[in-house]
Amino acid sequence: MLTRIEHDLIGDKEIPIDAYYGIQTARAKENFDASGVTLSSFTTFITSLAKVKKATALANFELNQLDEKKKNAICQACDEIIDGKLHEEFIVDMIQGGAGTSTNMNANEVIANRALEILGHKKGEYKHLHPNNDVNLSQSTNDVYPTAIKITLYEKIFELVDSMKILENSMAKKAIEFQNVIKMGRTQLQDAVPMTLGQEFNTYAITIDDDIQRLIECQQLIRQMNLGATAIGTGINSHPQYVKIVERKLQEVTNRPFVTAKDLVESTQDTGAFVQISGVLKRVSAKLSKICNDLRLLSSGPRTGFNEINLPAMQPGSSIMPGKVNPVIPEMVNQIAYQVIGTDVTITMASEGGQLQLNVFEPIIAYNLFNSINMLKKGFESLAYKCIDGITANELRCEELVLNSIGLVTALNPYIGYENSTMVAKIALNSNKSVYDVVLEKNLLSKEELDRIIQPQNMIRPIAY
């Protein structure tokens, strides 16, 4: 294998001659292999890094800190990365020591070597354009890395919201489809009062929309960047006007309303926005998992369970029990939710573990937030397309459970009184008779009155007595 020699403060090292990454990236590749998941697995993060580097190059050029040829080469290299090129050169493990320095240097080296090619030089000829002196000019890992994380999260929240809207829409369609299917509502897994299957699915649509609003609120938290803070927030090694100009350039490059934080020292050490996003993802996961629990209960059986709905049959459910079909899609989504909920603890502890002017644990925060959003995105779409869209209702079963339920007596309470209702419930339960039959036997209501009261439209909404 042909190589080139690069050096750093540790010493010299051979680098594959065709590699766009350099010596610091190569050392990080050797040092960090905890997850086996490299930066290249998160393409939005790579493009976010390139956007930061392009914005800084434009700002440095405007401030006469970078000449036009270097600026143009760096910007072209960044544009190529933004367009999806060279992503395979981002080889560092997501979980790394050094507070993200290896990630920043991976970006600096790839951009520098591609820029050198654009200028007509060979990779590694850093005397013409340097990863640190030019690509990283007026920057530090400590402002580049969290800024790129926030840009990534801002974009990925849009992606997650789009997936959530898919499931919300599927639930809303089922709510309309099942709006006349009467069924028994339950509290504490006991019969409560009648409702419609449409009302049940409508609650799922509404709860998803509510979580969408919470995610959109989170986007406002991550609009504040610390770009220009450099090492700890004091802006050392940058031009006095750099912060103001790089804010404008970042807005232009991303076409997003990112702004500079009020205090860059505080912003550099603070990871509270990441904790809040993680908390909202935990909330989303808990509620999504609850929906999946409901689906599994409502479809349980088919002969010995609720059997009120049928989930699409996706695959055989047993290696020993012929004919068994399991609710595999809700089960998968349950597990996605558990994973996301678990990572919230990791993110919380990583945030708490920050010390003084920097939190060195942002790599594990980024990895878990990106991974959680990706998993949830797939979970919402799978649940919509592979489960909800194909659900059918067992209308006769739903009606049968209502008519045979002791809970039906609650609908009669305004007409026959609480004491009589209690008596009817007790007799029906002990004699295995229906509430309907007991009311007629006791002459508490005429058949005409009873039939009117237990009409579905009279049991699922407030009415005047």
Buried (B, 14 or more C-beta within 10 A) or exposed (E): EEEBEBEBEEEEBEBEEEBBBBBBBBBBBEBBEBBEBBBBBBBBBBBBBBBBBBBBBBBBBBBEBBEEEBBBBBBBBBBBBBEEBBBEBBBBBBBBBBBBBBBBBBBBBBBBBBBBBBBEBEBBBBEBBBBBBBBBBBBBBBBBBBBBBBBBBBBBBEBBBEBBBBBBBBBBBBBEBBBEBBBBBBEEEEBBBBBBBBBBBBBBBEBBBEBBEBBEEBBEBBBBBBBBBBBBBEBEEBBEEBBEBBBBBBBEBBEBEBEBBEEBBEBBBBBEBBBBBBBBBBBBBBBBBBBBEBBBBBBBEBEEEBBBBBBBEBEEBEEEEEEEBBBBBBEBBBBBBEBBBEBBEBBBEBBEEBEEBBBBBBBBBBBBBBBBBBBBBBBBBBBBBBBBBBBEBBBEBBBEBBBBBBBBBBBBBEBBEEEBBEBBBEBBEEEEBBBBEBBBEEEBBEEEBBEEBBEBEEBBEEEEE
